[in-house]
Each structure stands twice: as C-alpha cells, then as structure tokens.
Amino acid sequence: YILSYKPRNKLPVEEYLKMQGRFAHMFKPGNEWMIEEVQKEVDRNWEELLKLCEL
C-alpha cells in the first residue's frame, strides 16, 4: 500500500455527518453514542491503513 495523501490534521467525523441530512438522527439527544462509535471505527481504520503503508 502507498498512501498518496496524509492530512495535516484529522477532522472529527461529526463535521462530515452534520453536513449530511441523512445522519440527522445521530444528533438527537441520547444518540451521541452513534457518533462516538463511528469515530472509533474511522480511527481504527486509519491506524490500520497507516500500518499497511508502514508510515
């Protein structure tokens, strides 16, 4: 694997999800855990990709 772009700073997934109307249910009271789970998964996938690229 070759990583062609590495962002300077990682943005939280919350910024992306807010722009997408289909994820509005995640921002209702009591559903904060959904955003946390998505963030954990994204972080896990990013770390795995970095390991595959040996960066």
Backbone as XML, in Angstrom:
<?xml version="1.0"?>
<chain id="A" units="angstrom">
  <residue number="1" name="TYR">
    <atom name="N" x="0.826" y="-1.178" z="0.000"/>
    <atom name="CA" x="0.000" y="0.000" z="0.000"/>
    <atom name="C" x="0.875" y="1.247" z="0.000"/>
  </residue>
  <residue number="2" name="ILE">
    <atom name="N" x="0.424" y="2.249" z="-0.732"/>
    <atom name="CA" x="1.102" y="3.531" z="-0.760"/>
    <atom name="C" x="0.069" y="4.605" z="-0.450"/>
  </residue>
  <residue number="3" name="LEU">
    <atom name="N" x="0.384" y="5.398" z="0.549"/>
    <atom name="CA" x="-0.509" y="6.479" z="0.939"/>
    <atom name="C" x="-0.117" y="7.709" z="0.133"/>
  </residue>
  <residue number="4" name="SER">
    <atom name="N" x="-1.025" y="8.193" z="-0.696"/>
    <atom name="CA" x="-0.706" y="9.320" z="-1.569"/>
    <atom name="C" x="-1.004" y="10.664" z="-0.917"/>
  </residue>
  <residue number="5" name="TYR">
    <atom name="N" x="-1.766" y="10.663" z="0.169"/>
    <atom name="CA" x="-2.101" y="11.917" z="0.838"/>
    <atom name="C" x="-2.279" y="11.659" z="2.321"/>
  </residue>
  <residue number="6" name="LYS">
    <atom name="N" x="-1.606" y="12.445" z="3.121"/>
    <atom name="CA" x="-1.764" y="12.346" z="4.572"/>
    <atom name="C" x="-2.157" y="13.722" z="5.083"/>
  </residue>
  <residue number="7" name="PRO">
    <atom name="N" x="-3.384" y="13.858" z="5.596"/>
    <atom name="CA" x="-3.852" y="15.171" z="6.053"/>
    <atom name="C" x="-3.015" y="15.684" z="7.226"/>
  </residue>
  <residue number="8" name="ARG">
    <atom name="N" x="-2.880" y="17.003" z="7.298"/>
    <atom name="CA" x="-2.107" y="17.613" z="8.383"/>
    <atom name="C" x="-2.795" y="17.418" z="9.725"/>
  </residue>
  <residue number="9" name="ASN">
    <atom name="N" x="-4.090" y="17.634" z="9.724"/>
    <atom name="CA" x="-4.841" y="17.430" z="10.965"/>
    <atom name="C" x="-6.112" y="16.656" z="10.660"/>
  </residue>
  <residue number="10" name="LYS">
    <atom name="N" x="-6.406" y="15.733" z="11.537"/>
    <atom name="CA" x="-7.593" y="14.899" z="11.381"/>
    <atom name="C" x="-8.809" y="15.651" z="11.885"/>
  </residue>
  <residue number="11" name="LEU">
    <atom name="N" x="-9.835" y="15.719" z="11.086"/>
    <atom name="CA" x="-11.079" y="16.353" z="11.497"/>
    <atom name="C" x="-12.006" y="15.303" z="12.095"/>
  </residue>
  <residue number="12" name="PRO">
    <atom name="N" x="-12.811" y="15.689" z="13.060"/>
    <atom name="CA" x="-13.760" y="14.726" z="13.619"/>
    <atom name="C" x="-14.850" y="14.389" z="12.601"/>
  </residue>
  <residue number="13" name="VAL">
    <atom name="N" x="-15.338" y="13.162" z="12.654"/>
    <atom name="CA" x="-16.379" y="12.732" z="11.719"/>
    <atom name="C" x="-17.660" y="13.532" z="11.905"/>
  </residue>
  <residue number="14" name="GLU">
    <atom name="N" x="-17.811" y="14.123" z="13.063"/>
    <atom name="CA" x="-19.005" y="14.915" z="13.360"/>
    <atom name="C" x="-19.191" y="16.038" z="12.336"/>
  </residue>
  <residue number="15" name="GLU">
    <atom name="N" x="-18.102" y="16.639" z="11.885"/>
    <atom name="CA" x="-18.197" y="17.713" z="10.894"/>
    <atom name="C" x="-18.792" y="17.205" z="9.579"/>
  </residue>
  <residue number="16" name="TYR">
    <atom name="N" x="-18.385" y="16.021" z="9.161"/>
    <atom name="CA" x="-18.915" y="15.433" z="7.933"/>
    <atom name="C" x="-20.382" y="15.032" z="8.118"/>
  </residue>
  <residue number="17" name="LEU">
    <atom name="N" x="-20.667" y="14.412" z="9.246"/>
    <atom name="CA" x="-22.021" y="13.918" z="9.483"/>
    <atom name="C" x="-23.043" y="15.048" z="9.560"/>
  </residue>
  <residue number="18" name="LYS">
    <atom name="N" x="-22.645" y="16.198" z="10.107"/>
    <atom name="CA" x="-23.563" y="17.329" z="10.215"/>
    <atom name="C" x="-23.996" y="17.842" z="8.851"/>
  </residue>
  <residue number="19" name="MET">
    <atom name="N" x="-23.107" y="17.763" z="7.869"/>
    <atom name="CA" x="-23.431" y="18.253" z="6.528"/>
    <atom name="C" x="-24.373" y="17.317" z="5.783"/>
  </residue>
  <residue number="20" name="GLN">
    <atom name="N" x="-24.465" y="16.071" z="6.229"/>
    <atom name="CA" x="-25.295" y="15.073" z="5.571"/>
    <atom name="C" x="-26.627" y="14.954" z="6.305"/>
  </residue>
  <residue number="21" name="GLY">
    <atom name="N" x="-27.694" y="15.366" z="5.683"/>
    <atom name="CA" x="-29.009" y="15.304" z="6.308"/>
    <atom name="C" x="-29.436" y="13.908" z="6.708"/>
  </residue>
  <residue number="22" name="ARG">
    <atom name="N" x="-28.944" y="12.917" z="6.022"/>
    <atom name="CA" x="-29.343" y="11.536" z="6.317"/>
    <atom name="C" x="-28.830" y="11.043" z="7.665"/>
  </residue>
  <residue number="23" name="PHE">
    <atom name="N" x="-27.914" y="11.797" z="8.287"/>
    <atom name="CA" x="-27.387" y="11.416" z="9.593"/>
    <atom name="C" x="-27.953" y="12.274" z="10.721"/>
  </residue>
  <residue number="24" name="ALA">
    <atom name="N" x="-28.995" y="13.030" z="10.453"/>
    <atom name="CA" x="-29.575" y="13.932" z="11.454"/>
    <atom name="C" x="-30.016" y="13.187" z="12.707"/>
  </residue>
  <residue number="25" name="HIS">
    <atom name="N" x="-30.462" y="11.954" z="12.571"/>
    <atom name="CA" x="-30.912" y="11.179" z="13.727"/>
    <atom name="C" x="-29.798" y="10.948" z="14.743"/>
  </residue>
  <residue number="26" name="MET">
    <atom name="N" x="-28.547" y="10.997" z="14.292"/>
    <atom name="CA" x="-27.422" y="10.776" z="15.198"/>
    <atom name="C" x="-27.213" y="11.948" z="16.152"/>
  </residue>
  <residue number="27" name="PHE">
    <atom name="N" x="-27.752" y="13.100" z="15.834"/>
    <atom name="CA" x="-27.552" y="14.298" z="16.645"/>
    <atom name="C" x="-28.701" y="14.565" z="17.614"/>
  </residue>
  <residue number="28" name="LYS">
    <atom name="N" x="-29.659" y="13.661" z="17.658"/>
    <atom name="CA" x="-30.755" y="13.793" z="18.615"/>
    <atom name="C" x="-30.260" y="13.368" z="19.995"/>
  </residue>
  <residue number="29" name="PRO">
    <atom name="N" x="-30.815" y="13.966" z="21.047"/>
    <atom name="CA" x="-30.403" y="13.601" z="22.408"/>
    <atom name="C" x="-30.514" y="12.097" z="22.650"/>
  </residue>
  <residue number="30" name="GLY">
    <atom name="N" x="-29.484" y="11.537" z="23.237"/>
    <atom name="CA" x="-29.466" y="10.105" z="23.539"/>
    <atom name="C" x="-28.761" y="9.279" z="22.487"/>
  </residue>
  <residue number="31" name="ASN">
    <atom name="N" x="-28.433" y="9.869" z="21.335"/>
    <atom name="CA" x="-27.783" y="9.121" z="20.260"/>
    <atom name="C" x="-26.306" y="9.489" z="20.082"/>
  </residue>
  <residue number="32" name="GLU">
    <atom name="N" x="-25.733" y="10.157" z="21.082"/>
    <atom name="CA" x="-24.335" y="10.556" z="20.989"/>
    <atom name="C" x="-23.410" y="9.355" z="20.802"/>
  </residue>
  <residue number="33" name="TRP">
    <atom name="N" x="-23.829" y="8.220" z="21.331"/>
    <atom name="CA" x="-23.014" y="7.012" z="21.231"/>
    <atom name="C" x="-22.790" y="6.608" z="19.776"/>
  </residue>
  <residue number="34" name="MET">
    <atom name="N" x="-23.727" y="6.917" z="18.905"/>
    <atom name="CA" x="-23.586" y="6.563" z="17.491"/>
    <atom name="C" x="-22.397" y="7.299" z="16.870"/>
  </residue>
  <residue number="35" name="ILE">
    <atom name="N" x="-22.291" y="8.584" z="17.153"/>
    <atom name="CA" x="-21.190" y="9.374" z="16.612"/>
    <atom name="C" x="-19.868" y="8.870" z="17.183"/>
  </residue>
  <residue number="36" name="GLU">
    <atom name="N" x="-19.850" y="8.540" z="18.472"/>
    <atom name="CA" x="-18.640" y="8.020" z="19.108"/>
    <atom name="C" x="-18.198" y="6.710" z="18.457"/>
  </residue>
  <residue number="37" name="GLU">
    <atom name="N" x="-19.146" y="5.835" z="18.159"/>
    <atom name="CA" x="-18.822" y="4.553" z="17.527"/>
    <atom name="C" x="-18.272" y="4.749" z="16.113"/>
  </residue>
  <residue number="38" name="VAL">
    <atom name="N" x="-18.875" y="5.663" z="15.371"/>
    <atom name="CA" x="-18.392" y="5.942" z="14.013"/>
    <atom name="C" x="-16.972" y="6.493" z="14.087"/>
  </residue>
  <residue number="39" name="GLN">
    <atom name="N" x="-16.713" y="7.400" z="15.034"/>
    <atom name="CA" x="-15.379" y="7.979" z="15.180"/>
    <atom name="C" x="-14.362" y="6.899" z="15.532"/>
  </residue>
  <residue number="40" name="LYS">
    <atom name="N" x="-14.721" y="5.995" z="16.432"/>
    <atom name="CA" x="-13.814" y="4.897" z="16.807"/>
    <atom name="C" x="-13.479" y="4.032" z="15.595"/>
  </residue>
  <residue number="41" name="GLU">
    <atom name="N" x="-14.481" y="3.732" z="14.797"/>
    <atom name="CA" x="-14.273" y="2.896" z="13.611"/>
    <atom name="C" x="-13.371" y="3.592" z="12.592"/>
  </residue>
  <residue number="42" name="VAL">
    <atom name="N" x="-13.597" y="4.872" z="12.381"/>
    <atom name="CA" x="-12.763" y="5.637" z="11.449"/>
    <atom name="C" x="-11.320" y="5.671" z="11.946"/>
  </residue>
  <residue number="43" name="ASP">
    <atom name="N" x="-11.138" y="5.925" z="13.238"/>
    <atom name="CA" x="-9.785" y="5.956" z="13.802"/>
    <atom name="C" x="-9.097" y="4.602" z="13.668"/>
  </residue>
  <residue number="44" name="ARG">
    <atom name="N" x="-9.838" y="3.548" z="13.932"/>
    <atom name="CA" x="-9.291" y="2.195" z="13.811"/>
    <atom name="C" x="-8.876" y="1.898" z="12.371"/>
  </residue>
  <residue number="45" name="ASN">
    <atom name="N" x="-9.729" y="2.251" z="11.420"/>
    <atom name="CA" x="-9.409" y="2.021" z="10.008"/>
    <atom name="C" x="-8.207" y="2.844" z="9.562"/>
  </residue>
  <residue number="46" name="TRP">
    <atom name="N" x="-8.100" y="4.082" z="10.046"/>
    <atom name="CA" x="-6.969" y="4.941" z="9.687"/>
    <atom name="C" x="-5.661" y="4.351" z="10.207"/>
  </residue>
  <residue number="47" name="GLU">
    <atom name="N" x="-5.663" y="3.895" z="11.454"/>
    <atom name="CA" x="-4.456" y="3.299" z="12.029"/>
    <atom name="C" x="-4.062" y="2.034" z="11.275"/>
  </residue>
  <residue number="48" name="GLU">
    <atom name="N" x="-5.045" y="1.246" z="10.892"/>
    <atom name="CA" x="-4.764" y="0.031" z="10.124"/>
    <atom name="C" x="-4.157" y="0.371" z="8.766"/>
  </residue>
  <residue number="49" name="LEU">
    <atom name="N" x="-4.684" y="1.396" z="8.116"/>
    <atom name="CA" x="-4.141" y="1.821" z="6.835"/>
    <atom name="C" x="-2.708" y="2.312" z="6.982"/>
  </residue>
  <residue number="50" name="LEU">
    <atom name="N" x="-2.438" y="3.074" z="8.029"/>
    <atom name="CA" x="-1.076" y="3.551" z="8.249"/>
    <atom name="C" x="-0.114" y="2.387" z="8.478"/>
  </residue>
  <residue number="51" name="LYS">
    <atom name="N" x="-0.552" y="1.368" z="9.190"/>
    <atom name="CA" x="0.292" y="0.191" z="9.392"/>
    <atom name="C" x="0.559" y="-0.529" z="8.075"/>
  </residue>
  <residue number="52" name="LEU">
    <atom name="N" x="-0.470" y="-0.615" z="7.244"/>
    <atom name="CA" x="-0.293" y="-1.272" z="5.944"/>
    <atom name="C" x="0.676" y="-0.499" z="5.060"/>
  </residue>
  <residue number="53" name="CYS">
    <atom name="N" x="0.688" y="0.806" z="5.211"/>
    <atom name="CA" x="1.579" y="1.649" z="4.413"/>
    <atom name="C" x="2.954" y="1.776" z="5.044"/>
  </residue>
  <residue number="54" name="GLU">
    <atom name="N" x="3.079" y="1.306" z="6.265"/>
    <atom name="CA" x="4.344" y="1.374" z="7.015"/>
    <atom name="C" x="4.858" y="2.799" z="7.143"/>
  </residue>
  <residue number="55" name="LEU">
    <atom name="N" x="3.977" y="3.681" z="7.589"/>
    <atom name="CA" x="4.362" y="5.078" z="7.810"/>
    <atom name="C" x="4.719" y="5.310" z="9.250"/>
  </residue>
</chain>
